[in-house]
Structure formats: C-alpha cells, structure tokens
C-alpha cells in the first residue's frame, strides 16, 4: 500500500513539475533572445551556458540542437563569422560526444546550415548540408525526403 501511495505521489509530482519546468525553458529562451536583441552578449552567453547545463542534466540533447542558432549568434556578434563557425562546429561536436544518434546529428547540421546561410557564409552552409546528406544516407529507414531537402539546399 505504501508503494502505491509513493508511486502515485511521484507521478502527481511529475505532472505538476513538468509544466513548470517547460515554462522555465520557455522563459530562458525568451530571456536569451531578449539579451541578444538588446546587444547584451555577456548576459546572453551566461543564459546560454545556464540553459546548456540544464538540458545536459536532463540529457535533452535534442532540444540543445535547436540552440545552435544561439551559439552561433552570440559568437558572431562578439567575434565575427570565423569564430561563430568554429563555435557552432565545436557545439555540434560536444552534442555528438554526449549523444551520437544519427538523427540528432542530422538535425544539428540542418540547423548549422540554416545559421551559416543566415550570416552569409554560404560555403559553410553548403558543407553543413553535405554532411547532413551524408549522415542521412547512413540512417535506417526511408531518408529520401531528407536527402532531397539537402540536395535542394545544395543546388544539386
């Protein structure tokens, strides 16, 4: 009986805490965007590092793959395109070290290609798309749509 009560308590705690944690993530993302928009890059970098640590503790590397834009933006605004390219690839390497699933890496390179294109680094965007397509061919299942998307972005 005590086990049932404990399990019920834990389940209800999770149901109550999960929306709160989700809202904190949204607030962090919003605060991060506001710090970048207001050109407070030191605050933005602090918020980014905090978010990365939080998602790392939760082993939520899938969400972290969407933070490639933030990593690149902050580095680009502080140090220029060459440093932002390095920062993005270093971040992808770190994600890969912690969770090396091909689907996650495909998503990372897709996000990186989009970021590179947005800052006018088209050759890096092409390289990231090429890597994305290469990884897509290694996954199981039907990846024709993913590969076609990559080829379209590369102009093939």
C-alpha positions as CSV (number, residue, x, y, z in Angstrom):
1,X,0.0,0.0,0.0
2,X,2.8,2.3,0.9
3,X,4.5,1.7,-2.5
4,X,1.3,2.6,-4.3
5,X,1.0,5.8,-2.4
6,X,4.6,6.6,-3.1
7,X,4.3,5.9,-6.8
8,X,1.1,8.0,-7.0
9,X,2.8,10.8,-5.2
10,X,5.8,10.7,-7.5
11,X,3.6,10.6,-10.6
12,X,1.5,13.6,-9.4
13,X,4.7,15.5,-8.5
14,X,5.9,14.9,-12.0
15,X,2.7,16.0,-13.6
16,X,2.8,19.2,-11.5
17,X,6.5,20.0,-12.0
18,X,6.7,19.1,-15.7
19,X,4.7,22.2,-16.9
20,X,6.7,24.4,-14.5
21,X,10.0,23.1,-16.0
22,X,8.7,23.6,-19.5
23,X,7.7,27.2,-18.7
24,X,11.2,27.8,-17.3
25,X,12.7,26.6,-20.6
26,X,10.5,29.0,-22.5
27,X,11.4,31.9,-20.2
28,X,15.1,31.1,-20.6
29,X,14.7,31.1,-24.4
30,X,12.8,34.3,-24.3
31,X,15.3,36.0,-22.0
32,X,18.1,34.7,-24.2
33,X,16.6,36.2,-27.3
34,X,15.9,39.5,-25.5
35,X,19.5,39.7,-24.3
36,X,20.8,39.1,-27.9
37,X,18.3,41.7,-29.3
38,X,19.4,44.2,-26.7
39,X,23.1,43.5,-27.6
40,X,23.9,42.4,-24.0
41,X,26.0,39.5,-25.2
42,X,27.6,38.8,-21.9
43,X,24.2,38.2,-20.3
44,X,23.1,36.2,-23.4
45,X,26.2,34.0,-23.1
46,X,25.5,33.4,-19.3
47,X,21.9,32.5,-20.1
48,X,23.0,30.2,-22.9
49,X,25.5,28.4,-20.6
50,X,22.8,28.0,-17.9
51,X,20.4,26.6,-20.4
52,X,23.0,24.2,-21.8
53,X,23.8,22.9,-18.3
54,X,20.1,22.5,-17.6
55,X,19.4,20.5,-20.7
56,X,22.6,18.5,-20.2
57,X,21.4,17.4,-16.8
58,X,18.1,16.3,-18.3
59,X,20.0,14.6,-21.2
60,X,17.9,16.6,-23.6
61,X,20.4,17.0,-26.4
62,X,17.6,17.1,-28.9
63,X,16.4,20.4,-27.6
64,X,20.0,21.6,-27.4
65,X,20.4,21.0,-31.1
66,X,18.0,23.9,-31.6
67,X,20.3,26.1,-29.6
68,X,22.9,26.1,-32.4
69,X,21.4,29.4,-33.6
70,X,22.0,30.9,-30.2
71,X,25.6,29.6,-30.0
72,X,26.3,31.0,-33.5
73,X,24.5,34.3,-33.0
74,X,26.3,35.2,-29.7
75,X,29.7,34.2,-31.2
76,X,29.0,36.0,-34.4
77,X,28.0,39.2,-32.7
78,X,31.1,39.1,-30.4
79,X,33.8,37.8,-32.7
80,X,32.6,37.6,-36.3
81,X,31.9,34.8,-38.8
82,X,35.0,32.7,-38.5
83,X,34.7,32.4,-34.7
84,X,31.0,31.7,-35.0
85,X,31.7,28.8,-37.5
86,X,34.1,27.3,-35.0
87,X,31.7,27.8,-32.1
88,X,28.9,26.0,-34.0
89,X,31.1,23.1,-35.0
90,X,32.5,22.8,-31.5
91,X,29.0,22.7,-30.1
92,X,27.9,20.0,-32.6
93,X,31.0,18.0,-31.6
94,X,30.1,18.4,-27.9
95,X,26.5,17.2,-28.6
96,X,27.9,14.3,-30.7
97,X,30.1,13.3,-27.8
98,X,27.1,13.2,-25.4
99,X,24.5,11.7,-27.8
100,X,25.8,10.4,-31.1
101,X,22.5,9.4,-32.6
102,X,22.5,10.0,-36.4
103,X,19.0,11.6,-36.4
104,X,20.2,14.2,-33.8
105,X,23.4,14.9,-35.8
106,X,21.3,15.3,-39.0
107,X,19.2,17.9,-37.1
108,X,22.3,19.6,-35.8
109,X,23.8,20.0,-39.3
110,X,20.5,21.2,-40.7
111,X,20.4,23.9,-38.0
112,X,24.0,24.8,-38.6
113,X,23.4,25.1,-42.4
114,X,20.5,27.4,-41.7
115,X,22.6,29.6,-39.4
116,X,25.5,29.8,-41.8
117,X,23.2,30.8,-44.6
118,X,21.7,33.5,-42.4
119,X,25.0,35.1,-41.8
120,X,26.1,34.9,-45.4
121,X,28.6,32.0,-45.0
122,X,27.2,30.1,-48.0
123,X,30.2,27.8,-48.4
124,X,29.9,26.6,-44.8
125,X,26.1,26.2,-45.3
126,X,26.9,24.0,-48.3
127,X,29.4,22.0,-46.2
128,X,26.8,21.5,-43.4
129,X,24.1,20.4,-45.9
130,X,26.6,18.0,-47.5
131,X,27.4,16.5,-44.1
132,X,23.6,16.3,-43.3
133,X,23.0,14.4,-46.5
134,X,25.9,12.1,-45.9
135,X,24.6,11.3,-42.4
136,X,21.1,10.8,-43.8
137,X,22.3,8.1,-46.1
138,X,23.7,6.1,-43.1
139,X,20.4,6.0,-41.2
140,X,18.0,3.2,-41.3
141,X,14.6,3.7,-42.9
142,X,13.5,5.9,-45.8
143,X,15.5,9.1,-45.9
144,X,14.7,10.1,-49.4
145,X,12.9,13.3,-48.3
146,X,15.8,14.3,-46.0
147,X,18.3,13.7,-48.8
148,X,16.2,15.5,-51.3
149,X,15.9,18.5,-48.9
150,X,19.7,18.6,-48.6
151,X,20.3,18.3,-52.3
152,X,17.8,21.1,-52.9
153,X,19.6,23.3,-50.5
154,X,23.0,22.5,-52.1
155,X,21.6,23.2,-55.5
156,X,22.1,19.7,-56.8
